Amino acid sequence: MTEKRLFRVEMLVYAWAEDAEAAAEAVEEQLGPLDDYTVRLQETDAVHETWRDAYPYGGPEGRTCAQLLQAQKDAQRAPEEVE
């Protein structure tokens, strides 16, 4: 019988949400309660290239992380409309 060893498993997911609380809720809807995990949430303006084509939890259907970030950047660059 092979001896077992302890492994540290880190998991990276992306969520599209208004704030950190909503991001955690979006992830919990898919993965279950995060109570047993050490969770660090942070807003991001970049995504690792291997995740560019991934769909974030809570995101609109069919929109990848890269597409959402690009739309967000475009919206920030657009001049504000004046009434």
N, C-alpha and C positions, 0 to 999 in steps of 0.2 A: 504494500500500500504506500502510495506517495504521500510524503509529509506536506501538510498544508502550510501556507505562509500568508501573512497579512499583506493586502494590497490597498493602496490609496487610489481611489478612482475619482477623478475630477470630470465633471460634465459641464459643457458649455452650451447654453441655449440662448436664443434671442427672443424677445417679446416686444410687440408693438403696443404701446400703452401710453396713457396720459402722465402717469407717475409710477414710482417704484411699487407702491401698493397694488396698483392695477396690473403691473407687470407680473408680480408674484401671483396674483389671482389667475391671470391668463395661463401661467405655467401650471399652477395647481389644478386647473380644469383638465389638463392633459396628463399630468404625472402623479397627481394626488397630493396630499398634504406635504408641505416642506418642513414640518416641525422637527423631523429627525435629521435634518441636514443643516450644514453650515452654509448660509446663503449670503452672497454679496451681490447687491444690485447696483448698477451704475449706468447712467445714461451714456450713450456712445455716439460718436459721429463717424465711426469707421467700423468696418467688419473685416475679419481675417479673410484673405482671398479664398480659402477653401470653403467658406461659409457664404460667399457672395450670392450663390444661387439657392440658398436655403430659404424656407418660408418661416418667418418668425411666429411664435405663438401669439394669438390675438390679432394678427395682421389680416388685411383684406385678402380675400381669396385670389390666388394666382399672382400675388405680388411678392417678389423676393426681397431679401434684406437690401441688396444693392439697389433695386428699383425704389424702395421706400426711402433710403438715405439720399438718393439722387433727387427725388421729388422734394424732400425736406430741404436740401441745399438750394435747389432752384427757387423754392418759395422764400427762403431767407434772402436771396439775392434780388428778387423781384422788387421793384419800387412799390412803396405803399400807395394804395389808391387814396385819393383825397376826395372827400364828398363835396 
